């Protein structure tokens, strides 16, 4: 069992880099809200957030 097995169950399908725009101005606000809605439905949000913190991710993980 891998430490990343949770990814197969992620609501975003681990396309989070494409879901979150990486900035927070203008039209990106709508994308951010849509991405947050995906995160809020996710059953593995805690594992995702832990992974983001452990690997110093800047965007898109557990951002609800």
PDBQT receptor file of N, H, CA, C and O in Angstrom, charges set to zero:
ATOM      1  N   UNK A   1       0.833  -1.184   0.000  1.00  0.00    +0.000 N 
ATOM      2  CA  UNK A   1       0.000   0.000   0.000  1.00  0.00    +0.000 C 
ATOM      3  C   UNK A   1       0.876   1.245   0.000  1.00  0.00    +0.000 C 
ATOM      4  O   UNK A   1       1.789   1.371   0.816  1.00  0.00    +0.000 OA
ATOM      5  N   UNK A   2       0.599   2.145  -0.901  1.00  0.00    +0.000 N 
ATOM      6  H   UNK A   2      -0.143   2.043  -1.564  1.00  0.00    +0.000 HD
ATOM      7  CA  UNK A   2       1.362   3.366  -1.050  1.00  0.00    +0.000 C 
ATOM      8  C   UNK A   2       0.762   4.491  -0.212  1.00  0.00    +0.000 C 
ATOM      9  O   UNK A   2      -0.430   4.489   0.093  1.00  0.00    +0.000 OA
ATOM     10  N   UNK A   3       1.598   5.439   0.150  1.00  0.00    +0.000 N 
ATOM     11  H   UNK A   3       2.567   5.441  -0.097  1.00  0.00    +0.000 HD
ATOM     12  CA  UNK A   3       1.124   6.606   0.888  1.00  0.00    +0.000 C 
ATOM     13  C   UNK A   3       0.210   7.476   0.036  1.00  0.00    +0.000 C 
ATOM     14  O   UNK A   3      -0.457   8.376   0.547  1.00  0.00    +0.000 OA
ATOM     15  N   UNK A   4       0.183   7.204  -1.269  1.00  0.00    +0.000 N 
ATOM     16  H   UNK A   4       0.725   6.474  -1.684  1.00  0.00    +0.000 HD
ATOM     17  CA  UNK A   4      -0.624   8.001  -2.190  1.00  0.00    +0.000 C 
ATOM     18  C   UNK A   4      -1.836   7.243  -2.736  1.00  0.00    +0.000 C 
ATOM     19  O   UNK A   4      -2.444   7.685  -3.711  1.00  0.00    +0.000 OA
ATOM     20  N   UNK A   5      -2.198   6.111  -2.126  1.00  0.00    +0.000 N 
ATOM     21  H   UNK A   5      -1.705   5.752  -1.334  1.00  0.00    +0.000 HD
ATOM     22  CA  UNK A   5      -3.359   5.333  -2.577  1.00  0.00    +0.000 C 
ATOM     23  C   UNK A   5      -4.652   6.137  -2.537  1.00  0.00    +0.000 C 
ATOM     24  O   UNK A   5      -5.570   5.867  -3.312  1.00  0.00    +0.000 OA
ATOM     25  N   UNK A   6      -4.737   7.105  -1.660  1.00  0.00    +0.000 N 
ATOM     26  H   UNK A   6      -3.991   7.324  -1.031  1.00  0.00    +0.000 HD
ATOM     27  CA  UNK A   6      -5.938   7.935  -1.519  1.00  0.00    +0.000 C 
ATOM     28  C   UNK A   6      -6.275   8.655  -2.815  1.00  0.00    +0.000 C 
ATOM     29  O   UNK A   6      -7.439   8.980  -3.051  1.00  0.00    +0.000 OA
ATOM     30  N   UNK A   7      -5.281   8.912  -3.659  1.00  0.00    +0.000 N 
ATOM     31  H   UNK A   7      -4.336   8.648  -3.467  1.00  0.00    +0.000 HD
ATOM     32  CA  UNK A   7      -5.497   9.675  -4.887  1.00  0.00    +0.000 C 
ATOM     33  C   UNK A   7      -6.532   9.038  -5.811  1.00  0.00    +0.000 C 
ATOM     34  O   UNK A   7      -7.245   9.746  -6.522  1.00  0.00    +0.000 OA
ATOM     35  N   UNK A   8      -6.620   7.726  -5.806  1.00  0.00    +0.000 N 
ATOM     36  H   UNK A   8      -6.041   7.151  -5.229  1.00  0.00    +0.000 HD
ATOM     37  CA  UNK A   8      -7.591   7.041  -6.660  1.00  0.00    +0.000 C 
ATOM     38  C   UNK A   8      -9.032   7.360  -6.253  1.00  0.00    +0.000 C 
ATOM     39  O   UNK A   8      -9.957   7.188  -7.047  1.00  0.00    +0.000 OA
ATOM     40  N   UNK A   9      -9.217   7.822  -5.027  1.00  0.00    +0.000 N 
ATOM     41  H   UNK A   9      -8.465   7.963  -4.383  1.00  0.00    +0.000 HD
ATOM     42  CA  UNK A   9     -10.549   8.120  -4.510  1.00  0.00    +0.000 C 
ATOM     43  C   UNK A   9     -10.857   9.620  -4.496  1.00  0.00    +0.000 C 
ATOM     44  O   UNK A   9     -11.940  10.022  -4.071  1.00  0.00    +0.000 OA
ATOM     45  N   UNK A  10      -9.929  10.436  -4.950  1.00  0.00    +0.000 N 
ATOM     46  H   UNK A  10      -9.049  10.109  -5.296  1.00  0.00    +0.000 HD
ATOM     47  CA  UNK A  10     -10.092  11.891  -4.896  1.00  0.00    +0.000 C 
ATOM     48  C   UNK A  10     -11.185  12.370  -5.851  1.00  0.00    +0.000 C 
ATOM     49  O   UNK A  10     -11.252  11.940  -7.002  1.00  0.00    +0.000 OA
ATOM     50  N   UNK A  11     -12.031  13.260  -5.360  1.00  0.00    +0.000 N 
ATOM     51  H   UNK A  11     -11.977  13.610  -4.425  1.00  0.00    +0.000 HD
ATOM     52  CA  UNK A  11     -13.141  13.794  -6.155  1.00  0.00    +0.000 C 
ATOM     53  C   UNK A  11     -12.645  14.545  -7.384  1.00  0.00    +0.000 C 
ATOM     54  O   UNK A  11     -13.327  14.580  -8.409  1.00  0.00    +0.000 OA
ATOM     55  N   UNK A  12     -11.482  15.136  -7.288  1.00  0.00    +0.000 N 
ATOM     56  H   UNK A  12     -10.928  15.108  -6.456  1.00  0.00    +0.000 HD
ATOM     57  CA  UNK A  12     -10.946  15.918  -8.404  1.00  0.00    +0.000 C 
ATOM     58  C   UNK A  12     -10.264  15.045  -9.446  1.00  0.00    +0.000 C 
ATOM     59  O   UNK A  12      -9.907  15.527 -10.521  1.00  0.00    +0.000 OA
ATOM     60  N   UNK A  13     -10.082  13.782  -9.142  1.00  0.00    +0.000 N 
ATOM     61  H   UNK A  13     -10.372  13.391  -8.269  1.00  0.00    +0.000 HD
ATOM     62  CA  UNK A  13      -9.360  12.918 -10.065  1.00  0.00    +0.000 C 
ATOM     63  C   UNK A  13      -7.901  13.309 -10.174  1.00  0.00    +0.000 C 
ATOM     64  O   UNK A  13      -7.232  12.978 -11.153  1.00  0.00    +0.000 OA
ATOM     65  N   UNK A  14      -7.407  14.017  -9.165  1.00  0.00    +0.000 N 
ATOM     66  H   UNK A  14      -7.951  14.286  -8.370  1.00  0.00    +0.000 HD
ATOM     67  CA  UNK A  14      -6.042  14.514  -9.086  1.00  0.00    +0.000 C 
ATOM     68  C   UNK A  14      -5.696  15.357 -10.305  1.00  0.00    +0.000 C 
ATOM     69  O   UNK A  14      -4.593  15.288 -10.846  1.00  0.00    +0.000 OA
ATOM     70  N   UNK A  15      -6.655  16.137 -10.709  1.00  0.00    +0.000 N 
ATOM     71  H   UNK A  15      -7.551  16.193 -10.270  1.00  0.00    +0.000 HD
ATOM     72  CA  UNK A  15      -6.384  17.125 -11.757  1.00  0.00    +0.000 C 
ATOM     73  C   UNK A  15      -6.368  18.513 -11.134  1.00  0.00    +0.000 C 
ATOM     74  O   UNK A  15      -6.612  19.518 -11.803  1.00  0.00    +0.000 OA
ATOM     75  N   UNK A  16      -6.078  18.545  -9.849  1.00  0.00    +0.000 N 
ATOM     76  H   UNK A  16      -5.880  17.729  -9.306  1.00  0.00    +0.000 HD
ATOM     77  CA  UNK A  16      -6.211  19.763  -9.069  1.00  0.00    +0.000 C 
ATOM     78  C   UNK A  16      -5.383  20.911  -9.630  1.00  0.00    +0.000 C 
ATOM     79  O   UNK A  16      -5.817  22.060  -9.552  1.00  0.00    +0.000 OA
ATOM     80  N   UNK A  17      -4.246  20.652 -10.174  1.00  0.00    +0.000 N 
ATOM     81  H   UNK A  17      -3.893  19.719 -10.238  1.00  0.00    +0.000 HD
ATOM     82  CA  UNK A  17      -3.441  21.729 -10.761  1.00  0.00    +0.000 C 
ATOM     83  C   UNK A  17      -4.197  22.396 -11.902  1.00  0.00    +0.000 C 
ATOM     84  O   UNK A  17      -4.030  23.592 -12.141  1.00  0.00    +0.000 OA
ATOM     85  N   UNK A  18      -5.023  21.636 -12.604  1.00  0.00    +0.000 N 
ATOM     86  H   UNK A  18      -5.159  20.664 -12.410  1.00  0.00    +0.000 HD
ATOM     87  CA  UNK A  18      -5.819  22.212 -13.680  1.00  0.00    +0.000 C 
ATOM     88  C   UNK A  18      -7.090  22.869 -13.165  1.00  0.00    +0.000 C 
ATOM     89  O   UNK A  18      -7.648  23.740 -13.832  1.00  0.00    +0.000 OA
ATOM     90  N   UNK A  19      -7.551  22.467 -11.995  1.00  0.00    +0.000 N 
ATOM     91  H   UNK A  19      -7.097  21.759 -11.453  1.00  0.00    +0.000 HD
ATOM     92  CA  UNK A  19      -8.780  23.009 -11.429  1.00  0.00    +0.000 C 
ATOM     93  C   UNK A  19      -8.494  24.342 -10.742  1.00  0.00    +0.000 C 
ATOM     94  O   UNK A  19      -9.250  25.301 -10.904  1.00  0.00    +0.000 OA
ATOM     95  N   UNK A  20      -7.413  24.405  -9.981  1.00  0.00    +0.000 N 
ATOM     96  H   UNK A  20      -6.800  23.627  -9.849  1.00  0.00    +0.000 HD
ATOM     97  CA  UNK A  20      -7.047  25.637  -9.310  1.00  0.00    +0.000 C 
ATOM     98  C   UNK A  20      -6.144  26.454 -10.227  1.00  0.00    +0.000 C 
ATOM     99  O   UNK A  20      -5.165  25.927 -10.755  1.00  0.00    +0.000 OA
ATOM    100  N   UNK A  21      -6.457  27.723 -10.422  1.00  0.00    +0.000 N 
ATOM    101  H   UNK A  21      -7.252  28.151  -9.993  1.00  0.00    +0.000 HD
ATOM    102  CA  UNK A  21      -5.717  28.537 -11.381  1.00  0.00    +0.000 C 
ATOM    103  C   UNK A  21      -4.336  28.979 -10.918  1.00  0.00    +0.000 C 
ATOM    104  O   UNK A  21      -3.538  29.406 -11.753  1.00  0.00    +0.000 OA
ATOM    105  N   UNK A  22      -4.017  28.899  -9.637  1.00  0.00    +0.000 N 
ATOM    106  H   UNK A  22      -4.665  28.552  -8.959  1.00  0.00    +0.000 HD
ATOM    107  CA  UNK A  22      -2.702  29.299  -9.171  1.00  0.00    +0.000 C 
ATOM    108  C   UNK A  22      -2.575  30.796  -8.941  1.00  0.00    +0.000 C 
ATOM    109  O   UNK A  22      -1.484  31.292  -8.660  1.00  0.00    +0.000 OA
ATOM    110  N   UNK A  23      -3.666  31.508  -9.058  1.00  0.00    +0.000 N 
ATOM    111  H   UNK A  23      -4.553  31.105  -9.287  1.00  0.00    +0.000 HD
ATOM    112  CA  UNK A  23      -3.674  32.937  -8.753  1.00  0.00    +0.000 C 
ATOM    113  C   UNK A  23      -5.072  33.274  -8.244  1.00  0.00    +0.000 C 
ATOM    114  O   UNK A  23      -5.980  32.446  -8.322  1.00  0.00    +0.000 OA
ATOM    115  N   UNK A  24      -5.242  34.453  -7.737  1.00  0.00    +0.000 N 
ATOM    116  H   UNK A  24      -4.505  35.126  -7.674  1.00  0.00    +0.000 HD
ATOM    117  CA  UNK A  24      -6.545  34.786  -7.173  1.00  0.00    +0.000 C 
ATOM    118  C   UNK A  24      -7.006  36.189  -7.580  1.00  0.00    +0.000 C 
ATOM    119  O   UNK A  24      -7.371  37.005  -6.733  1.00  0.00    +0.000 OA
ATOM    120  N   UNK A  25      -6.984  36.446  -8.858  1.00  0.00    +0.000 N 
ATOM    121  H   UNK A  25      -6.687  35.782  -9.545  1.00  0.00    +0.000 HD
ATOM    122  CA  UNK A  25      -7.463  37.739  -9.361  1.00  0.00    +0.000 C 
ATOM    123  C   UNK A  25      -8.414  37.518 -10.522  1.00  0.00    +0.000 C 
ATOM    124  O   UNK A  25      -8.363  36.484 -11.188  1.00  0.00    +0.000 OA
ATOM    125  N   UNK A  26      -9.274  38.483 -10.761  1.00  0.00    +0.000 N 
ATOM    126  H   UNK A  26      -9.316  39.322 -10.219  1.00  0.00    +0.000 HD
ATOM    127  CA  UNK A  26     -10.163  38.467 -11.916  1.00  0.00    +0.000 C 
ATOM    128  C   UNK A  26     -10.969  37.199 -12.079  1.00  0.00    +0.000 C 
ATOM    129  O   UNK A  26     -11.601  36.724 -11.136  1.00  0.00    +0.000 OA
ATOM    130  N   UNK A  27     -10.944  36.653 -13.286  1.00  0.00    +0.000 N 
ATOM    131  H   UNK A  27     -10.430  37.039 -14.052  1.00  0.00    +0.000 HD
ATOM    132  CA  UNK A  27     -11.734  35.473 -13.634  1.00  0.00    +0.000 C 
ATOM    133  C   UNK A  27     -11.332  34.242 -12.823  1.00  0.00    +0.000 C 
ATOM    134  O   UNK A  27     -12.100  33.284 -12.739  1.00  0.00    +0.000 OA
ATOM    135  N   UNK A  28     -10.165  34.256 -12.238  1.00  0.00    +0.000 N 
ATOM    136  H   UNK A  28      -9.541  35.034 -12.306  1.00  0.00    +0.000 HD
ATOM    137  CA  UNK A  28      -9.709  33.111 -11.445  1.00  0.00    +0.000 C 
ATOM    138  C   UNK A  28     -10.607  32.864 -10.238  1.00  0.00    +0.000 C 
ATOM    139  O   UNK A  28     -10.697  31.730  -9.767  1.00  0.00    +0.000 OA
ATOM    140  N   UNK A  29     -11.275  33.900  -9.725  1.00  0.00    +0.000 N 
ATOM    141  H   UNK A  29     -11.202  34.821 -10.108  1.00  0.00    +0.000 HD
ATOM    142  CA  UNK A  29     -12.158  33.717  -8.568  1.00  0.00    +0.000 C 
ATOM    143  C   UNK A  29     -13.240  32.670  -8.838  1.00  0.00    +0.000 C 
ATOM    144  O   UNK A  29     -13.525  31.847  -7.968  1.00  0.00    +0.000 OA
ATOM    145  N   UNK A  30     -13.836  32.685 -10.007  1.00  0.00    +0.000 N 
ATOM    146  H   UNK A  30     -13.605  33.353 -10.714  1.00  0.00    +0.000 HD
ATOM    147  CA  UNK A  30     -14.865  31.701 -10.349  1.00  0.00    +0.000 C 
ATOM    148  C   UNK A  30     -14.271  30.297 -10.374  1.00  0.00    +0.000 C 
ATOM    149  O   UNK A  30     -14.880  29.355  -9.868  1.00  0.00    +0.000 OA
ATOM    150  N   UNK A  31     -13.081  30.155 -10.963  1.00  0.00    +0.000 N 
ATOM    151  H   UNK A  31     -12.586  30.921 -11.374  1.00  0.00    +0.000 HD
ATOM    152  CA  UNK A  31     -12.409  28.855 -10.998  1.00  0.00    +0.000 C 
ATOM    153  C   UNK A  31     -12.099  28.367  -9.591  1.00  0.00    +0.000 C 
ATOM    154  O   UNK A  31     -12.245  27.181  -9.293  1.00  0.00    +0.000 OA
ATOM    155  N   UNK A  32     -11.676  29.269  -8.736  1.00  0.00    +0.000 N 
ATOM    156  H   UNK A  32     -11.558  30.232  -8.977  1.00  0.00    +0.000 HD
ATOM    157  CA  UNK A  32     -11.346  28.899  -7.360  1.00  0.00    +0.000 C 
ATOM    158  C   UNK A  32     -12.588  28.392  -6.639  1.00  0.00    +0.000 C 
ATOM    159  O   UNK A  32     -12.531  27.379  -5.942  1.00  0.00    +0.000 OA
ATOM    160  N   UNK A  33     -13.706  29.087  -6.801  1.00  0.00    +0.000 N 
ATOM    161  H   UNK A  33     -13.753  29.910  -7.368  1.00  0.00    +0.000 HD
ATOM    162  CA  UNK A  33     -14.949  28.653  -6.153  1.00  0.00    +0.000 C 
ATOM    163  C   UNK A  33     -15.408  27.294  -6.678  1.00  0.00    +0.000 C 
ATOM    164  O   UNK A  33     -15.891  26.463  -5.909  1.00  0.00    +0.000 OA
ATOM    165  N   UNK A  34     -15.261  27.066  -7.975  1.00  0.00    +0.000 N 
ATOM    166  H   UNK A  34     -14.869  27.741  -8.599  1.00  0.00    +0.000 HD
ATOM    167  CA  UNK A  34     -15.624  25.763  -8.552  1.00  0.00    +0.000 C 
ATOM    168  C   UNK A  34     -14.726  24.668  -7.999  1.00  0.00    +0.000 C 
ATOM    169  O   UNK A  34     -15.198  23.569  -7.705  1.00  0.00    +0.000 OA
ATOM    170  N   UNK A  35     -13.448  24.952  -7.856  1.00  0.00    +0.000 N 
ATOM    171  H   UNK A  35     -13.065  25.844  -8.094  1.00  0.00    +0.000 HD
ATOM    172  CA  UNK A  35     -12.512  23.966  -7.315  1.00  0.00    +0.000 C 
ATOM    173  C   UNK A  35     -12.818  23.665  -5.853  1.00  0.00    +0.000 C 
ATOM    174  O   UNK A  35     -12.769  22.510  -5.429  1.00  0.00    +0.000 OA
ATOM    175  N   UNK A  36     -13.131  24.696  -5.088  1.00  0.00    +0.000 N 
ATOM    176  H   UNK A  36     -13.171  25.634  -5.432  1.00  0.00    +0.000 HD
ATOM    177  CA  UNK A  36     -13.480  24.485  -3.682  1.00  0.00    +0.000 C 
ATOM    178  C   UNK A  36     -14.721  23.608  -3.551  1.00  0.00    +0.000 C 
ATOM    179  O   UNK A  36     -14.814  22.790  -2.635  1.00  0.00    +0.000 OA
ATOM    180  N   UNK A  37     -15.668  23.779  -4.460  1.00  0.00    +0.000 N 
ATOM    181  H   UNK A  37     -15.593  24.444  -5.204  1.00  0.00    +0.000 HD
ATOM    182  CA  UNK A  37     -16.879  22.941  -4.432  1.00  0.00    +0.000 C 
ATOM    183  C   UNK A  37     -16.519  21.477  -4.639  1.00  0.00    +0.000 C 
ATOM    184  O   UNK A  37     -17.117  20.600  -4.015  1.00  0.00    +0.000 OA
ATOM    185  N   UNK A  38     -15.548  21.201  -5.508  1.00  0.00    +0.000 N 
ATOM    186  H   UNK A  38     -15.063  21.914  -6.014  1.00  0.00    +0.000 HD
ATOM    187  CA  UNK A  38     -15.088  19.824  -5.724  1.00  0.00    +0.000 C 
ATOM    188  C   UNK A  38     -14.452  19.301  -4.439  1.00  0.00    +0.000 C 
ATOM    189  O   UNK A  38     -14.749  18.186  -4.011  1.00  0.00    +0.000 OA
ATOM    190  N   UNK A  39     -13.590  20.087  -3.831  1.00  0.00    +0.000 N 
ATOM    191  H   UNK A  39     -13.349  20.993  -4.179  1.00  0.00    +0.000 HD
ATOM    192  CA  UNK A  39     -12.926  19.660  -2.590  1.00  0.00    +0.000 C 
ATOM    193  C   UNK A  39     -13.937  19.354  -1.484  1.00  0.00    +0.000 C 
ATOM    194  O   UNK A  39     -13.769  18.395  -0.731  1.00  0.00    +0.000 OA
ATOM    195  N   UNK A  40     -14.979  20.167  -1.391  1.00  0.00    +0.000 N 
ATOM    196  H   UNK A  40     -15.116  20.946  -2.003  1.00  0.00    +0.000 HD
ATOM    197  CA  UNK A  40     -15.960  19.964  -0.320  1.00  0.00    +0.000 C 
ATOM    198  C   UNK A  40     -16.699  18.635  -0.452  1.00  0.00    +0.000 C 
ATOM    199  O   UNK A  40     -17.244  18.143   0.536  1.00  0.00    +0.000 OA
ATOM    200  N   UNK A  41     -16.730  18.046  -1.635  1.00  0.00    +0.000 N 
ATOM    201  H   UNK A  41     -16.287  18.446  -2.437  1.00  0.00    +0.000 HD
ATOM    202  CA  UNK A  41     -17.407  16.764  -1.816  1.00  0.00    +0.000 C 
ATOM    203  C   UNK A  41     -16.464  15.575  -1.655  1.00  0.00    +0.000 C 
ATOM    204  O   UNK A  41     -16.897  14.424  -1.712  1.00  0.00    +0.000 OA
ATOM    205  N   UNK A  42     -15.200  15.847  -1.457  1.00  0.00    +0.000 N 
ATOM    206  H   UNK A  42     -14.849  16.781  -1.411  1.00  0.00    +0.000 HD
ATOM    207  CA  UNK A  42     -14.178  14.797  -1.492  1.00  0.00    +0.000 C 
ATOM    208  C   UNK A  42     -14.118  13.991  -0.200  1.00  0.00    +0.000 C 
ATOM    209  O   UNK A  42     -14.132  14.548   0.897  1.00  0.00    +0.000 OA
ATOM    210  N   UNK A  43     -14.050  12.682  -0.347  1.00  0.00    +0.000 N 
ATOM    211  H   UNK A  43     -14.038  12.229  -1.238  1.00  0.00    +0.000 HD
ATOM    212  CA  UNK A  43     -13.986  11.781   0.803  1.00  0.00    +0.000 C 
ATOM    213  C   UNK A  43     -12.569  11.632   1.348  1.00  0.00    +0.000 C 
ATOM    214  O   UNK A  43     -12.380  11.104   2.444  1.00  0.00    +0.000 OA
ATOM    215  N   UNK A  44     -11.575  12.092   0.596  1.00  0.00    +0.000 N 
ATOM    216  H   UNK A  44     -11.728  12.521  -0.294  1.00  0.00    +0.000 HD
ATOM    217  CA  UNK A  44     -10.186  11.944   1.037  1.00  0.00    +0.000 C 
ATOM    218  C   UNK A  44      -9.507  13.300   1.249  1.00  0.00    +0.000 C 
ATOM    219  O   UNK A  44      -8.286  13.419   1.140  1.00  0.00    +0.000 OA
ATOM    220  N   UNK A  45     -10.306  14.305   1.550  1.00  0.00    +0.000 N 
ATOM    221  H   UNK A  45     -11.297  14.208   1.639  1.00  0.00    +0.000 HD
ATOM    222  CA  UNK A  45      -9.765  15.655   1.705  1.00  0.00    +0.000 C 
ATOM    223  C   UNK A  45      -8.695  15.729   2.801  1.00  0.00    +0.000 C 
ATOM    224  O   UNK A  45      -7.727  16.477   2.656  1.00  0.00    +0.000 OA
ATOM    225  N   UNK A  46      -8.847  14.980   3.876  1.00  0.00    +0.000 N 
ATOM    226  H   UNK A  46      -9.632  14.373   3.993  1.00  0.00    +0.000 HD
ATOM    227  CA  UNK A  46      -7.859  15.024   4.953  1.00  0.00    +0.000 C 
ATOM    228  C   UNK A  46      -6.505  14.482   4.494  1.00  0.00    +0.000 C 
ATOM    229  O   UNK A  46      -5.464  15.070   4.786  1.00  0.00    +0.000 OA
ATOM    230  N   UNK A  47      -6.526  13.362   3.778  1.00  0.00    +0.000 N 
ATOM    231  H   UNK A  47      -7.372  12.884   3.541  1.00  0.00    +0.000 HD
ATOM    232  CA  UNK A  47      -5.281  12.792   3.259  1.00  0.00    +0.000 C 
ATOM    233  C   UNK A  47      -4.656  13.730   2.231  1.00  0.00    +0.000 C 
ATOM    234  O   UNK A  47      -3.435  13.878   2.173  1.00  0.00    +0.000 OA
ATOM    235  N   UNK A  48      -5.491  14.354   1.434  1.00  0.00    +0.000 N 
ATOM    236  H   UNK A  48      -6.483  14.234   1.481  1.00  0.00    +0.000 HD
ATOM    237  CA  UNK A  48      -5.024  15.289   0.418  1.00  0.00    +0.000 C 
ATOM    238  C   UNK A  48      -4.345  16.493   1.073  1.00  0.00    +0.000 C 
ATOM    239  O   UNK A  48      -3.261  16.906   0.662  1.00  0.00    +0.000 OA
ATOM    240  N   UNK A  49      -4.987  17.040   2.084  1.00  0.00    +0.000 N 
ATOM    241  H   UNK A  49      -5.868  16.704   2.418  1.00  0.00    +0.000 HD
ATOM    242  CA  UNK A  49      -4.422  18.181   2.790  1.00  0.00    +0.000 C 
ATOM    243  C   UNK A  49      -3.104  17.808   3.458  1.00  0.00    +0.000 C 
ATOM    244  O   UNK A  49      -2.141  18.572   3.399  1.00  0.00    +0.000 OA
ATOM    245  N   UNK A  50      -3.055  16.641   4.091  1.00  0.00    +0.000 N 
ATOM    246  H   UNK A  50      -3.838  16.021   4.139  1.00  0.00    +0.000 HD
ATOM    247  CA  UNK A  50      -1.807  16.193   4.724  1.00  0.00    +0.000 C 
ATOM    248  C   UNK A  50      -0.691  16.090   3.697  1.00  0.00    +0.000 C 
ATOM    249  O   UNK A  50       0.434  16.521   3.947  1.00  0.00    +0.000 OA
ATOM    250  N   UNK A  51      -1.006  15.520   2.548  1.00  0.00    +0.000 N 
ATOM    251  H   UNK A  51      -1.920  15.170   2.346  1.00  0.00    +0.000 HD
ATOM    252  CA  UNK A  51      -0.015  15.399   1.483  1.00  0.00    +0.000 C 
ATOM    253  C   UNK A  51       0.458  16.782   1.032  1.00  0.00    +0.000 C 
ATOM    254  O   UNK A  51       1.653  16.995   0.825  1.00  0.00    +0.000 OA
ATOM    255  N   UNK A  52      -0.469  17.709   0.882  1.00  0.00    +0.000 N 
ATOM    256  H   UNK A  52      -1.439  17.536   1.051  1.00  0.00    +0.000 HD
ATOM    257  CA  UNK A  52      -0.115  19.064   0.453  1.00  0.00    +0.000 C 
ATOM    258  C   UNK A  52       0.819  19.731   1.456  1.00  0.00    +0.000 C 
ATOM    259  O   UNK A  52       1.803  20.367   1.076  1.00  0.00    +0.000 OA
ATOM    260  N   UNK A  53       0.503  19.580   2.729  1.00  0.00    +0.000 N 
ATOM    261  H   UNK A  53      -0.296  19.064   3.037  1.00  0.00    +0.000 HD
ATOM    262  CA  UNK A  53       1.350  20.180   3.750  1.00  0.00    +0.000 C 
ATOM    263  C   UNK A  53       2.714  19.510   3.817  1.00  0.00    +0.000 C 
ATOM    264  O   UNK A  53       3.735  20.180   3.973  1.00  0.00    +0.000 OA
ATOM    265  N   UNK A  54       2.727  18.185   3.699  1.00  0.00    +0.000 N 
ATOM    266  H   UNK A  54       1.897  17.641   3.572  1.00  0.00    +0.000 HD
ATOM    267  CA  UNK A  54       3.980  17.431   3.757  1.00  0.00    +0.000 C 
ATOM    268  C   UNK A  54       4.894  17.725   2.574  1.00  0.00    +0.000 C 
ATOM    269  O   UNK A  54       6.115  17.619   2.692  1.00  0.00    +0.000 OA
ATOM    270  N   UNK A  55       4.314  18.092   1.437  1.00  0.00    +0.000 N 
ATOM    271  H   UNK A  55       3.322  18.178   1.341  1.00  0.00    +0.000 HD
ATOM    272  CA  UNK A  55       5.110  18.307   0.216  1.00  0.00    +0.000 C 
ATOM    273  C   UNK A  55       5.153  19.774  -0.201  1.00  0.00    +0.000 C 
ATOM    274  O   UNK A  55       5.553  20.099  -1.319  1.00  0.00    +0.000 OA
ATOM    275  N   UNK A  56       4.736  20.657   0.710  1.00  0.00    +0.000 N 
ATOM    276  H   UNK A  56       4.411  20.393   1.618  1.00  0.00    +0.000 HD
ATOM    277  CA  UNK A  56       4.816  22.111   0.480  1.00  0.00    +0.000 C 
ATOM    278  C   UNK A  56       4.092  22.593  -0.768  1.00  0.00    +0.000 C 
ATOM    279  O   UNK A  56       4.618  23.416  -1.518  1.00  0.00    +0.000 OA
ATOM    280  N   UNK A  57       2.879  22.079  -0.994  1.00  0.00    +0.000 N 
ATOM    281  H   UNK A  57       2.452  21.411  -0.385  1.00  0.00    +0.000 HD
ATOM    282  CA  UNK A  57       2.087  22.532  -2.133  1.00  0.00    +0.000 C 
ATOM    283  C   UNK A  57       1.501  23.906  -1.833  1.00  0.00    +0.000 C 
ATOM    284  O   UNK A  57       1.086  24.184  -0.707  1.00  0.00    +0.000 OA
ATOM    285  N   UNK A  58       1.472  24.749  -2.842  1.00  0.00    +0.000 N 
ATOM    286  H   UNK A  58       1.808  24.523  -3.756  1.00  0.00    +0.000 HD
ATOM    287  CA  UNK A  58       0.962  26.102  -2.662  1.00  0.00    +0.000 C 
ATOM    288  C   UNK A  58      -0.524  26.231  -2.948  1.00  0.00    +0.000 C 
ATOM    289  O   UNK A  58      -1.207  27.034  -2.312  1.00  0.00    +0.000 OA
ATOM    290  N   UNK A  59      -1.038  25.453  -3.895  1.00  0.00    +0.000 N 
ATOM    291  H   UNK A  59      -0.484  24.801  -4.412  1.00  0.00    +0.000 HD
ATOM    292  CA  UNK A  59      -2.398  25.661  -4.370  1.00  0.00    +0.000 C 
ATOM    293  C   UNK A  59      -3.185  24.378  -4.430  1.00  0.00    +0.000 C 
ATOM    294  O   UNK A  59      -2.640  23.302  -4.674  1.00  0.00    +0.000 OA
ATOM    295  N   UNK A  60      -4.492  24.510  -4.201  1.00  0.00    +0.000 N 
ATOM    296  H   UNK A  60      -4.935  25.384  -4.002  1.00  0.00    +0.000 HD
ATOM    297  CA  UNK A  60      -5.450  23.529  -4.617  1.00  0.00    +0.000 C 
ATOM    298  C   UNK A  60      -5.711  22.324  -3.777  1.00  0.00    +0.000 C 
ATOM    299  O   UNK A  60      -6.326  21.374  -4.261  1.00  0.00    +0.000 OA
ATOM    300  N   UNK A  61      -5.282  22.308  -2.557  1.00  0.00    +0.000 N 
ATOM    301  H   UNK A  61      -4.782  23.080  -2.164  1.00  0.00    +0.000 HD
ATOM    302  CA  UNK A  61      -5.518  21.102  -1.784  1.00  0.00    +0.000 C 
ATOM    303  C   UNK A  61      -6.212  21.454  -0.480  1.00  0.00    +0.000 C 
ATOM    304  O   UNK A  61      -5.686  22.202   0.344  1.00  0.00    +0.000 OA
ATOM    305  N   UNK A  62      -7.410  20.898  -0.310  1.00  0.00    +0.000 N 
ATOM    306  H   UNK A  62      -7.838  20.290  -0.979  1.00  0.00    +0.000 HD
ATOM    307  CA  UNK A  62      -8.138  21.119   0.912  1.00  0.00    +0.000 C 
ATOM    308  C   UNK A  62      -8.512  22.575   1.151  1.00  0.00    +0.000 C 
ATOM    309  O   UNK A  62      -8.648  23.008   2.295  1.00  0.00    +0.000 OA
ATOM    310  N   UNK A  63      -8.673  23.303   0.100  1.00  0.00    +0.000 N 
ATOM    311  H   UNK A  63      -8.563  22.951  -0.829  1.00  0.00    +0.000 HD
ATOM    312  CA  UNK A  63      -8.945  24.739   0.210  1.00  0.00    +0.000 C 
ATOM    313  C   UNK A  63     -10.426  25.014   0.267  1.00  0.00    +0.000 C 
ATOM    314  O   UNK A  63     -10.995  25.568  -0.674  1.00  0.00    +0.000 OA
ATOM    315  N   UNK A  64     -11.063  24.631   1.367  1.00  0.00    +0.000 N 
ATOM    316  H   UNK A  64     -10.601  24.182   2.131  1.00  0.00    +0.000 HD
ATOM    317  CA  UNK A  64     -12.516  24.836   1.463  1.00  0.00    +0.000 C 
ATOM    318  C   UNK A  64     -12.860  25.973   2.392  1.00  0.00    +0.000 C 
ATOM    319  O   UNK A  64     -14.036  26.278   2.586  1.00  0.00    +0.000 OA
TER     320      UNK A  64
